[in-house]
Each structure stands twice: as C-alpha cells, then as structure tokens.
Amino acid sequence: MATSMESVLDFLRNFKEIMTNGQRGLDIIPREENNQTIIELGLTRKNIEKEILELTAQDYCSGPEEDHTRPGVIWKFGKNIMQREIYIKLKIAEIGSEKIAKCISFHKANHRINYPLKN
C-alpha cells in the first residue's frame, strides 16, 4: 500500500516538533558511514538540523517500516546536499513517556533514491 502525502506530512510535523521542542533535540546516531559523510562534506550539527528541518514530503522515499532492532518505525528520505544525494533515515523513539527525534542515517546514498511523492 502506498504511503499518503498526509501521513508523510504528519510524520515530518511530529518529528520536527519533537526535534525543536523536545528535551533532547535531535539525536544523531554516530555511525561510521554518517560520520564519514559529515566530515567529508564539512557539515556541522547545525547544518544537519537545518537540512532535516527543511525536509518536505517531496523528499520522502519510503516508510513507515518496522525497525528490526528496536521498537518503532523508520521513515526514509533523500536530499541533495552539496551536489550529493544524501540518504536520511529518521525515527521517533519512545522511552517511557518521552519522545526522541532520532536521525539513524545521514550519509551519501549507496544507490539512486526513488521519490514517489515528487512532482
């Protein structure tokens, strides 16, 4: 079943709300692939936050998909940053009553990304 524009917009709205107003802000997972891209492109935490806050439904590529390692679902996006297609995987994690905006992946795409909601 295809994901609707409305459900992507709802996820982005919730994620950005938690990211900007939550206790922890954005939790960027320090994976090797993420770190390598961030260093290579010379990005700062502020740059990454700005890019994520600018995500739109047009940047959506897939999800929601069950997270196979922890409870919850994952949403995937792609964005052109500094002439590079960047793969972005986001999740709203819940620990007790706290919701956390997590950026699991933020790295150069390993293959061409399909954008089903792009005009």
Secondary structure, 3 states (H helix, E strand, C coil): CCCCHHHHHHHHHHHHHHHHHCCCCEEECCCHHHHHHHHHHCCCHHHHHHHHHCCCHHHEEEEEEECCCCCCEEEEEEEEECCEEEEEEEEEEEECCEEEEEEEEEEECCCCCCCCCCC
